[in-house]
Amino acid sequence: MSHRTAVTYEFGEFRLEASNHLLLRNGEVVSLPPKVIEMLLMLVEEHGQVVSKDDLLERLSPNTVIEEGNLTQYIYTLRRAFGQKSYIETVPKRGYRFA
């Protein structure tokens, strides 16, 4: 994992602290696995752009093989954490975009 500076992203009632790998909702920590937070950071940093599934797989686990099904599970976990808010778009056959 790469070293990140003290950057904070805010969207709706959420705040994502890059350096601490923390997602907060109304000031309360949202408990998420490290890979899910890392994926969210990648999507947020590329907001508005489609991040391909291959790029996500490569960046999340450069030295190990993870399956595309893992990405689907990570996205599901994020969407559950966001509740009714729809911050992540699926771009069929391409990847995902943080909107």
URPEDA-V695995 format. One line per field, one symbol per residue. ss: DSSP state (a for helix, b for strand, c for the rest). burial: + if it has 16 or more other ideal C-beta (glycine too) atoms within 10 Angstrom, else -. A space follows every 10 residues. Layout:
# URPEDA-V695995
ss=???
burial=???
This chain:
# URPEDA-V695995
ss=cccccccbbb bccbbbbccc cbbbbccbbb cccaaaaaaa aaaaaccccc bbaaaaaaaa cccccccaaa aaaaaaaaaa aacccccbbb bcccbbbbc
burial=--------+- ---+++++-- +-++-----+ -+--++++++ ++++-----+ +-+--++--+ ---------+ +--++-++-- ++----++-- ----++++-
